[in-house]
Amino acid sequence: MARPVLFDPRPAPAGAGRALYPHVRPLTDRRIATTTGQTMGFIRLLLAFAVFESHFPVLEDVSIVDGHEAVLAFFAISGFYMALVLDTAYRSARDFYAARFLAIYPMYVFALTISVALIISLDVHPFTSAAELRMFLSDPGALLLTLCTSITLVGQELFFALTQTADGALHLASSSQHTIWRNAPMVQAWSLSLEVVFYALAPFLVRLKTGTLLLLVMAGLALKSSLYFSPARDVVLFLRFFPAEFWLFGGGILVYRAYTLLPEEGTATDVFAFILLAGLILCANDVHESLEPFFLPLVTLVALPFVFRTFRRFALDRLAGKLSYPFYLLHFSVIALFENYEEEPTGWHMLVATLVAAACTHALFAPGIELVKTRFRARRGSSLPLPATAPLAFPVRQ
């Protein structure tokens, strides 16, 4: 059977939303309504907490997954979710890109403004000082890198791969301890760079036949393994290298295709998968070092279809998912404030403050973003709602 043209511009018939996967069982109107704008909210917020925990411990006796591995698990979820929304919510790549921009950029600019304002006005930053940052930015190359990556989001992982010599020149580093990541305006935004690259490719990746995509995923996994189990593992550039993490995004797309073949009604298996995945997040730091980049992401890929099938219906799960992105964006600023103004900062206080800040940010931006999307839909004539869920983002590994 010939594959259809991606994003058929013709009006979709009532209840249709499957321009991309004609070979699988169609989604019902009810299933479409409960799959757009949400995915894995509890798990995503738990992963965001793992990021927070890696930067300031709250649960001293819990071997919660390291923040970097939490990022990898989220990349798998992101691949699943982008396949989902491209299959059920968009009639064109342009719609998809516009919705991704609205989901990511306004809150990012808000958090970036707060971060920059804190270091300018109060000399508050998680890792650097205003004086050190001014010295760093006095080099034209460093200033250009900072401006370009902060505006476009793309390339922020380079802060973990470059070092600055005494004369101000930037070079590839051999160790992350000597790189310029401390001077990044938002240190944690490196993962958004990889997300944005994936978003750019997603409308094309979902067109690929399953066999072709599987080959690409296996090639990405082979690249990741060859880098991790070789001397190249010590090359800091490869710690945040999109081709080496592509297998997670692509794997998420494949898992979504498997999800469309499942029966619509949830079973006890879904609850078991959720408990298993949440439990492993809370203890995955005990996994042998050689398995760390693979264990939790692979478990996440296996559990995804089952957890999503049941929990997509829960309003509280949707709310948790919506809070995860602003939680990530703001957590470093909250930690920096507490560390600067409290002699003995308490992790629980920071956690609650970050959750409150995330909730306020969501409440501030969600209505305006939805209004813009409503006008956009009216102007573009979209047949299905544009999802509002934004990406989670992630930690720093030194």
C-alpha positions in Angstrom: 0.0 0.0 0.0 1.4 3.4 -0.9 2.0 5.7 2.0 -0.1 8.9 2.1 1.3 12.4 1.8 2.3 13.7 5.2 -0.3 16.1 6.7 -2.9 15.8 4.0 -4.2 19.4 3.5 -7.7 18.3 2.7 -10.3 18.7 5.5 -10.4 15.7 7.8 -13.7 13.8 8.1 -15.5 13.8 11.5 -13.6 11.8 14.0 -10.5 11.6 11.8 -7.1 12.4 13.1 -4.9 9.7 11.6 -3.0 11.2 8.6 0.2 9.5 9.5 -0.6 5.9 10.5 -3.2 4.4 8.1 -1.8 0.9 8.9 -3.0 0.8 12.5 -6.4 0.8 14.2 -8.0 4.3 14.0 -8.5 6.2 17.3 -12.0 6.9 18.4 -13.1 10.5 19.1 -13.1 9.7 22.8 -9.5 8.3 22.6 -8.4 11.4 20.6 -9.9 13.6 23.3 -8.0 11.9 26.0 -4.7 11.7 24.3 -4.0 15.2 23.2 -2.3 17.7 25.5 -1.1 15.3 28.1 1.2 12.4 28.7 2.8 10.7 31.7 2.3 13.7 34.0 3.1 11.9 37.3 6.1 10.2 35.8 7.4 13.4 34.3 7.0 15.3 37.5 8.8 12.5 39.3 11.6 12.7 36.8 11.7 16.5 37.3 12.0 15.9 41.0 15.0 13.5 40.3 16.6 16.5 38.5 16.0 18.7 41.6 17.3 16.0 43.9 20.5 15.7 41.8 21.2 19.4 42.4 20.1 19.7 46.1 19.3 16.4 48.0 16.0 16.2 49.7 15.6 12.4 50.3 19.0 11.5 51.8 18.3 7.7 52.1 16.7 7.2 48.7 18.8 6.1 45.7 16.7 8.1 43.2 17.9 8.0 39.6 20.7 10.5 38.7 19.4 13.6 37.0 21.2 12.9 33.8 19.6 9.5 33.4 16.2 11.1 34.3 16.8 13.3 31.2 17.3 10.2 29.0 14.1 8.7 30.3 12.3 11.9 29.4 13.7 11.9 25.9 11.9 8.5 25.4 8.7 10.0 26.6 9.2 13.0 24.3 9.5 10.7 21.3 6.2 9.0 22.2 4.4 12.2 22.8 5.5 13.9 19.5 4.4 10.8 17.6 1.1 11.0 19.4 0.4 14.7 18.7 1.6 14.5 15.1 -0.8 11.6 14.6 -3.8 13.1 16.3 -3.6 16.9 16.5 -2.0 18.5 13.4 -2.8 18.9 9.8 0.6 20.4 8.8 4.2 20.6 10.0 3.7 24.4 10.3 1.0 23.8 13.0 3.2 21.5 14.8 6.2 23.9 14.9 4.0 26.8 16.0 2.5 24.8 18.9 6.0 23.6 20.0 7.2 27.2 19.9 4.3 28.4 22.1 4.8 25.5 24.5 8.5 26.1 25.0 9.6 29.6 24.3 7.4 32.0 26.4 8.1 30.2 29.7 11.7 29.8 28.7 12.2 33.5 28.1 10.4 34.2 31.4 12.7 31.9 33.3 15.8 33.2 31.4 14.8 36.8 32.3 14.5 35.8 36.0 17.9 34.1 35.9 19.6 37.1 34.3 17.9 39.6 36.5 19.0 37.7 39.6 22.7 37.8 38.7 22.6 41.4 37.6 20.7 42.8 40.5 21.5 40.4 43.4 24.6 38.6 42.1 22.7 35.3 42.5 23.5 32.4 40.3 23.8 28.6 41.0 27.5 28.5 40.0 29.1 31.8 39.0 29.3 35.4 40.1 28.5 38.6 38.3 32.2 39.5 38.1 33.2 36.1 36.7 30.4 36.3 34.2 31.4 39.8 33.0 34.9 38.5 32.5 33.7 35.5 30.5 31.5 37.7 28.3 34.3 40.2 27.6 35.5 37.7 24.9 33.6 38.3 21.7 33.4 34.6 21.0 31.9 33.8 24.4 29.5 36.7 24.1 28.3 35.5 20.6 28.0 31.9 21.8 25.9 33.0 24.8 23.6 35.3 22.8 23.0 32.8 20.0 22.4 29.8 22.1 20.2 31.7 24.6 18.0 33.1 21.9 17.7 30.0 19.7 18.1 27.4 22.5 20.1 25.3 20.0 23.7 24.6 21.0 23.5 25.1 24.7 25.2 21.7 25.2 28.4 23.3 23.9 28.8 25.0 27.3 29.7 21.6 28.6 32.2 20.9 25.8 34.2 24.1 25.5 36.8 25.6 27.7 38.2 29.2 27.8 41.9 29.8 27.8 43.7 32.6 29.5 43.5 34.8 26.4 39.7 34.2 26.2 39.7 31.8 23.3 37.3 28.9 23.3 38.4 25.3 22.6 37.1 21.8 23.0 37.7 20.5 26.5 38.9 17.1 27.6 37.1 17.3 31.0 33.8 18.9 32.1 35.5 20.2 35.2 37.3 22.8 33.0 34.4 23.8 30.7 32.4 27.0 30.7 29.1 25.5 31.8 29.1 27.5 35.0 28.7 30.7 33.0 25.6 29.6 31.1 22.7 31.9 31.9 20.5 28.8 32.4 22.7 25.8 33.0 19.9 23.2 32.7 18.7 24.4 29.2 21.2 22.1 27.4 18.5 19.4 27.2 16.1 21.8 25.5 18.7 22.1 22.7 18.4 18.4 22.0 14.6 18.6 22.3 14.5 21.4 19.7 16.6 19.4 17.3 14.2 16.4 17.6 11.2 18.7 17.1 12.7 19.9 13.9 13.1 16.3 12.7 9.9 14.8 14.1 7.5 15.5 11.2 9.8 13.7 8.9 10.7 10.9 11.3 7.0 9.9 11.7 6.8 9.4 8.0 9.4 6.6 8.0 8.3 3.0 7.7 8.7 1.1 10.9 11.5 -1.0 9.5 13.5 2.0 8.5 13.0 3.8 11.8 13.9 0.7 13.7 17.2 0.5 11.8 17.9 4.1 12.6 17.1 3.5 16.3 19.4 0.5 16.4 22.2 2.5 14.7 21.8 5.2 17.3 21.9 2.7 20.1 25.0 1.2 18.6 26.6 4.6 18.5 25.7 5.3 22.1 27.1 1.9 23.2 30.3 2.3 21.2 30.9 5.7 22.7 30.0 4.7 26.2 32.1 1.5 26.3 35.2 3.0 24.7 37.8 5.7 25.6 35.5 8.2 23.8 33.3 8.0 26.9 35.6 10.6 28.5 35.1 13.1 25.6 32.7 15.6 27.2 31.2 16.5 23.8 29.6 13.1 23.6 27.8 13.3 27.0 25.2 15.5 25.4 25.4 14.5 21.7 22.1 14.3 19.8 23.1 11.4 17.4 24.0 9.3 20.5 20.6 10.0 22.1 18.5 9.7 19.0 17.7 6.1 19.8 15.5 7.4 22.7 13.5 9.8 20.6 13.1 7.3 17.8 12.3 4.5 20.3 9.5 6.6 21.6 8.0 6.9 18.1 8.2 3.1 17.7 6.6 2.6 21.1 3.7 4.9 20.1 3.1 2.7 17.1 2.9 -0.3 19.4 0.5 1.7 21.7 -2.0 2.2 18.8 -2.4 -1.6 18.5 -3.4 -2.0 22.2 -7.0 -2.4 23.3 -8.4 0.9 24.3 -9.5 0.0 27.8 -6.9 -0.2 30.5 -6.0 -3.2 32.6 -4.3 -4.0 35.8 -1.1 -4.3 33.7 -1.1 -0.5 33.3 -1.2 0.1 37.1 1.6 -2.5 37.6 3.7 -0.7 34.9 3.2 2.6 36.6 4.2 1.3 40.0 7.2 -0.5 38.5 8.4 2.6 36.6 7.9 5.0 39.5 9.6 2.5 41.9 12.6 2.1 39.6 13.0 5.9 39.3 13.3 6.0 43.1 16.0 3.4 43.2 17.7 3.3 39.8 20.8 5.0 41.2 21.8 1.6 42.6 22.1 0.2 39.1 25.6 -0.7 38.0 27.4 2.2 36.3 27.7 0.4 33.0 24.0 0.1 32.8 23.0 3.6 33.9 22.4 5.2 30.5 20.3 2.3 29.3 18.4 0.7 32.2 15.8 3.3 33.1 15.3 4.6 29.5 14.6 1.0 28.3 12.2 0.3 31.1 10.5 3.6 30.3 10.1 2.6 26.7 8.5 -0.7 27.7 6.2 0.8 30.3 5.1 3.9 28.3 2.1 2.4 26.3 0.6 0.8 29.4 1.0 3.7 31.8 -0.3 6.2 29.2 -3.3 4.1 28.3 -4.8 4.4 31.8 -3.3 7.6 33.2 -4.2 9.8 30.2 -7.7 10.0 31.6 -6.7 11.5 35.0 -7.0 15.3 35.4 -4.4 15.3 38.2 -2.0 13.5 35.9 -2.5 16.3 33.3 -1.8 18.9 35.9 1.4 17.2 37.1 2.6 17.2 33.5 1.9 20.9 33.0 3.9 21.8 36.2 6.9 19.7 35.2 8.3 22.2 32.6 8.2 25.4 34.7 9.4 23.3 37.7 12.5 22.5 35.7 13.0 26.0 34.3 12.8 27.6 37.7 14.3 25.1 40.1 17.9 26.3 39.8 17.0 30.0 40.5 15.0 28.9 43.6 17.9 26.8 44.8 20.4 29.7 44.2 18.2 32.1 46.2 17.9 29.8 49.1 21.6 29.1 49.2 22.4 32.8 49.1 20.0 34.0 51.7 19.7 31.0 54.2 22.5 29.8 56.3 21.2 26.3 56.3 18.8 25.9 53.4 16.3 23.1 53.7 15.6 20.9 50.7 11.9 20.5 51.5 11.5 24.3 51.6 13.2 24.7 48.3 11.0 21.9 46.8 7.8 23.5 48.0 8.9 27.0 46.8 9.8 25.5 43.3 6.4 23.9 43.1 4.6 27.1 44.0 6.7 29.0 41.5 5.9 26.4 38.8 2.2 26.6 39.6 2.2 30.4 39.4 4.1 30.4 36.1 1.7 27.9 34.6 -1.3 30.0 35.8 0.4 33.2 34.4 1.1 31.8 30.9 -1.4 29.0 30.2 -4.4 31.3 29.5 -2.5 33.6 27.1 -0.9 30.7 25.3 -4.3 29.0 24.9 -5.8 32.3 23.6 -3.0 32.6 20.9 -3.6 28.9 20.0 -7.3 29.5 19.7 -6.8 32.4 17.3 -4.2 30.4 15.4 -6.6 27.5 15.0 -9.3 29.9 13.8 -6.9 31.5 11.3 -5.4 28.2 10.1 -8.6 26.1 10.3 -7.1 23.3 12.3 -9.5 20.4 12.8 -8.2 19.3 16.2 -7.0 21.2 19.3 -3.3 22.0 19.6 -1.8 20.4 22.8 -0.5 22.7 25.5 1.9 20.2 27.1 5.4 21.5 27.2 8.7 19.6 27.6 10.3 18.6 30.8 13.9 19.6 31.0 16.8 18.5 32.9 19.8 18.3 34.9 23.4 19.0 34.8 26.1 16.4 35.0 29.5 17.8 35.7 
